[in-house]
Amino acid sequence: MTTTTRRGAGTEEATGPAARAAGGSEIRRHELAVFLRSRRERITPEQVGLPRGARRRTPGLRREEVAHLSAVGVTWYTWLEQSRDIQVSVQVLDALARALLLDPSERAHLFQLAAATDPTPASSCTGVTDAVRELLDQLDPLPACVQNSRYDILAYNRTYAHLLCDLDAVPAEDRNCMILIHTDPQWREAVVHLDESMRLMAAKLRASMAGHLTEPAWKMLVARLKAESPEFRENWERYEVVANRSKTKQFRNARVGLLNLTHTDLWLSPELGARMVTYAPADATTRERLEKLYALALELPSAGSGLRR
C-alpha cells in the first residue's frame, strides 16, 4: 500500500497508515494526560494520608505527590501529563491506578488509553465457565473457590465468601490469597497457623513463578508484597520451594468458631493454571459449623452467586 502526500506552501503531509497510526497515538497520549490530571486534581491530600500544608494552591494532589505515591520519578510523571511519547509499563499503570484511587471503570479506562492489558484478576476470570460456577454453588455448604497459580481468587461460592473474611467487600483487584494473608487483619486472624501458612505460601508461589518470571502480573504481585509485608520479604528471601499438596487446615471463623478442613486442589486445565480449591470437613463438628455458616451466609447481602468481581 502506498503513502500519498499533499504538497503546498512548501509543506508535505503524509496521509498513509503510518501517519494515521502516529496521529492516533498522539491523541491517545493527550487523552491519557488529561485523564491523569483530572483524577489527580480531584483527590485531597487527606485521602491518601498526606498533610495539606498551609500554602497549597494546587487543587488536589501535586504532581510530585502522585509520583511519590506511585514510586516513579517526578520528571517522568510530568512528561506523562505533558503527553510526551514515553513508554508506560503495566506495573506503573497499576501503581498510578492505586495512587489515584481509581474505581474499576476508571482503571479499565486508564489501561485502554495506554493501549495496555490490565493483568489483575479484576480484568478477567479465565477458566471460570458457567459449569464451574454451577459446581461451586452445588458444593455449598463446603467452601470452594477457583484460584490460579498466582493465588488470584477468580470465583467462589457463598460459604467461601464468609470463611476467612467478608470477601464480597474486598475490591476485586485485592482478591488474592497472598495479599489477604499478608495485609488483611480479618483474614490473618482467621488463619490458626499464620506464620507457617505464610512461609508455605511464599514457597509455593516461588515454585510456581519459575514458569512466569517475565510476566508483569507476577512481578507486580511480588513487588507489592515486598513493599507491604516484612513477613513476606523475609520468607521470600529464604528461596524455599514446595509443590502443591493437600493438607488439613484450621481456620478460626468469627461466626461459628474453629474449623478443621481438608484442603484439596482440583486442576481445571492441563497446564496446572486455574484450580478449584475445596475444603471438606475433617470432623462432624466442623460439618455442623459449615452448615451453620452457610445458613448465616444466606441471610447476608451477596454480590452474586458463583462468580464475584
C-alpha positions in Angstrom: 0.0 0.0 0.0 1.4 3.4 -0.9 1.5 6.5 1.1 0.2 9.7 -0.6 1.3 13.2 0.0 -0.1 16.6 -0.5 2.2 19.4 -1.3 1.6 23.1 -0.8 3.2 26.2 0.6 6.5 24.4 1.0 5.0 21.7 3.3 4.4 17.9 2.8 1.7 16.0 4.7 1.7 12.2 4.9 -1.7 10.5 4.8 -0.9 6.8 4.8 -1.4 4.2 7.6 1.8 5.1 9.4 0.7 8.7 9.6 -2.8 7.8 10.8 -1.3 5.5 13.5 1.0 8.2 14.7 -1.9 10.6 14.9 -3.9 8.1 16.8 -1.1 7.6 19.3 -0.8 11.3 19.8 -4.5 11.7 20.5 -4.3 8.7 22.9 -1.4 10.3 24.8 -3.3 13.6 25.0 -6.4 11.9 26.4 -4.2 9.9 28.9 -2.6 13.2 30.1 -5.9 14.9 30.6 -7.4 11.9 32.4 -4.5 11.6 34.8 -4.6 15.4 35.5 -8.3 15.3 36.2 -8.0 12.3 38.6 -5.1 14.0 40.4 -6.9 17.2 40.9 -10.0 15.6 42.5 -8.1 13.8 45.3 -7.4 15.7 48.6 -4.1 15.0 50.4 -6.0 13.7 53.4 -7.5 10.9 51.3 -4.0 9.4 50.7 -2.6 10.2 54.1 -0.6 13.4 53.2 -0.5 16.7 55.1 -2.3 19.5 53.4 0.1 22.3 54.3 -0.5 26.0 54.7 0.5 27.2 51.2 -1.3 24.6 49.0 -2.7 26.3 45.9 -2.9 23.3 43.6 -6.4 21.7 43.5 -6.0 18.1 44.7 -2.6 16.5 44.7 0.6 17.9 43.3 2.5 16.0 40.5 5.4 15.2 42.8 3.0 13.7 45.4 1.5 11.4 42.7 5.0 10.4 41.6 5.9 9.7 45.2 2.8 7.6 45.9 3.4 5.7 42.6 7.2 5.2 43.2 8.1 6.9 39.8 10.3 9.9 39.0 8.7 13.3 39.2 10.2 14.3 35.8 8.9 11.1 34.3 5.3 11.6 35.6 5.4 15.3 34.5 6.3 14.1 31.0 3.3 11.7 31.1 0.9 14.6 32.0 2.6 16.6 29.1 1.7 13.9 26.6 5.3 13.1 25.9 6.0 10.0 23.8 7.3 7.7 26.6 6.8 4.0 27.4 4.5 3.2 30.3 4.7 -0.3 31.8 1.7 -2.1 33.3 3.5 -2.0 36.7 3.5 1.8 36.6 -0.1 1.9 35.4 -1.1 -0.3 38.3 0.7 1.9 40.7 -0.9 5.0 39.2 -4.4 3.5 39.5 -3.8 2.7 43.2 -2.3 6.1 43.9 -5.2 7.9 42.2 -7.8 5.8 43.9 -9.4 4.7 40.6 -12.5 2.6 40.6 -12.7 -0.4 38.3 -14.2 1.6 35.4 -11.6 4.3 35.7 -8.8 1.7 36.0 -10.0 0.0 32.8 -10.1 3.4 31.1 -6.6 4.1 32.1 -5.2 0.9 30.7 -7.2 1.4 27.5 -5.8 4.9 26.9 -2.3 3.5 27.5 -3.0 0.6 25.0 -2.1 -1.9 27.7 -3.7 -5.0 29.1 -4.6 -5.0 32.8 -3.0 -8.0 34.3 -5.0 -8.1 37.5 -7.7 -10.6 38.2 -10.3 -7.9 38.2 -9.9 -7.6 34.4 -10.6 -11.3 33.5 -11.6 -14.6 35.0 -10.0 -17.1 32.6 -11.1 -20.6 33.1 -14.3 -19.9 35.0 -17.2 -21.3 32.9 -20.9 -21.4 33.7 -20.5 -25.1 34.5 -17.7 -24.3 37.0 -19.8 -21.6 38.6 -22.7 -24.0 38.9 -20.4 -26.6 40.5 -19.2 -24.0 43.1 -22.7 -23.3 44.1 -23.6 -27.0 44.3 -20.7 -27.6 46.7 -22.2 -25.3 49.4 -22.0 -25.6 52.4 -18.5 -26.8 51.6 -16.3 -23.8 51.0 -14.8 -23.7 47.5 -13.2 -21.2 45.1 -11.3 -21.1 41.8 -7.7 -19.8 42.0 -4.9 -19.5 39.6 -1.3 -20.3 40.3 -0.7 -16.7 41.4 -3.4 -17.1 44.2 -5.8 -14.7 42.5 -9.3 -15.7 43.6 -11.3 -15.8 40.4 -14.7 -17.2 41.7 -16.1 -18.6 44.9 -19.3 -19.9 46.5 -21.3 -18.3 49.3 -19.7 -20.3 52.1 -16.2 -19.4 51.0 -17.2 -15.8 50.8 -17.5 -15.8 54.6 -14.9 -18.4 55.5 -12.0 -16.1 56.3 -13.4 -12.6 55.8 -16.2 -10.8 54.0 -14.7 -11.5 50.6 -17.5 -9.6 48.7 -16.4 -6.4 50.4 -12.8 -6.8 49.2 -12.0 -5.0 45.9 -11.7 -7.4 43.0 -8.0 -6.4 42.4 -7.2 -7.4 46.0 -8.9 -10.8 46.0 -5.6 -12.7 46.1 -4.7 -15.1 48.9 -1.1 -13.9 49.2 -2.2 -10.3 49.5 -5.0 -11.1 52.0 -2.9 -13.3 54.3 -0.2 -10.6 54.5 -2.4 -7.5 54.7 -6.0 -8.2 55.7 -6.5 -8.2 59.5 -9.7 -10.3 59.4 -8.1 -12.9 57.1 -4.9 -13.1 59.2 -7.0 -13.5 62.4 -8.8 -16.5 60.9 -5.7 -18.5 60.0 -4.7 -20.5 63.0 -1.2 -21.3 62.0 -0.4 -17.9 60.4 3.4 -18.0 60.3 3.6 -21.5 58.9 1.0 -20.7 56.3 2.7 -17.6 55.1 6.0 -19.4 54.8 4.4 -22.3 52.9 2.5 -20.0 50.5 5.7 -18.0 49.7 7.5 -21.2 48.9 4.6 -22.4 46.7 4.5 -19.0 44.9 8.2 -19.1 44.2 7.9 -22.6 42.8 5.0 -21.6 40.5 6.7 -18.3 39.4 9.6 -20.2 37.7 7.4 -20.5 34.7 6.2 -16.9 34.7 9.4 -14.9 35.5 8.9 -12.3 32.8 5.1 -11.8 33.2 4.1 -8.4 34.5 1.3 -9.6 36.8 3.6 -11.9 38.7 6.3 -9.2 39.1 3.7 -6.7 40.3 2.4 -9.1 42.9 5.8 -9.9 44.3 6.8 -6.2 44.3 3.6 -5.2 46.1 4.0 -7.9 48.8 7.6 -6.9 49.4 6.5 -3.3 49.8 3.6 -4.1 52.2 4.8 -7.1 54.2 8.1 -7.6 56.1 7.0 -11.2 56.7 6.7 -11.8 53.0 10.1 -10.2 52.4 11.7 -12.5 55.0 10.1 -15.7 53.6 10.8 -14.7 50.0 14.5 -14.4 50.7 14.6 -17.9 52.0 14.3 -19.2 48.4 12.3 -22.1 49.5 10.2 -24.0 47.0 7.4 -26.6 47.6 4.9 -28.3 45.3 1.2 -28.1 45.9 -0.2 -30.7 48.2 -3.4 -31.4 50.1 -3.5 -31.0 53.8 -5.7 -30.3 56.8 -6.1 -26.6 57.6 -7.5 -24.9 60.7 -9.5 -21.7 60.4 -11.0 -19.7 63.2 -14.2 -18.3 61.8 -15.6 -15.3 63.7 -19.2 -16.5 63.4 -19.0 -20.3 64.0 -15.7 -21.0 65.6 -12.8 -23.4 64.9 -13.0 -25.3 61.6 -10.9 -28.3 60.7 -10.8 -28.7 56.9 -9.2 -30.9 54.4 -7.8 -28.8 51.5 -7.9 -30.4 48.0 -6.9 -28.8 44.7 -8.8 -29.9 41.6 -7.0 -28.8 38.5 -9.2 -27.3 35.7 -6.6 -27.2 33.0 -3.7 -29.4 31.8 -1.0 -26.7 32.4 -1.9 -26.5 36.1 -3.2 -23.0 35.8 -6.7 -22.5 37.2 -7.7 -24.9 40.0 -10.7 -25.4 42.2 -9.8 -25.2 45.8 -12.2 -27.2 48.0 -12.4 -27.6 51.8 -14.1 -30.7 53.2 -14.9 -31.0 56.9 -12.4 -33.2 58.8 -14.8 -34.0 61.6 -18.5 -33.9 62.5 -18.3 -30.7 64.5 -16.8 -28.9 61.5 -19.5 -30.2 59.2 -22.2 -28.8 61.5 -20.4 -25.5 61.8 -20.1 -25.2 58.0 -23.8 -25.8 57.6 -24.4 -23.1 60.2 -22.0 -20.7 58.4 -23.8 -21.4 55.1 -27.2 -20.7 56.7 -25.8 -17.4 58.1 -24.3 -16.5 54.7 -27.8 -16.9 53.1 -29.1 -14.2 55.3 -26.3 -11.8 54.4 -26.2 -9.5 51.4 -24.4 -11.1 48.5 -22.7 -9.7 45.4 -24.0 -12.6 43.3 -23.7 -16.3 43.0 -20.7 -18.2 41.9 -18.6 -15.6 40.2 -18.0 -12.3 42.0 -16.0 -9.5 40.6 
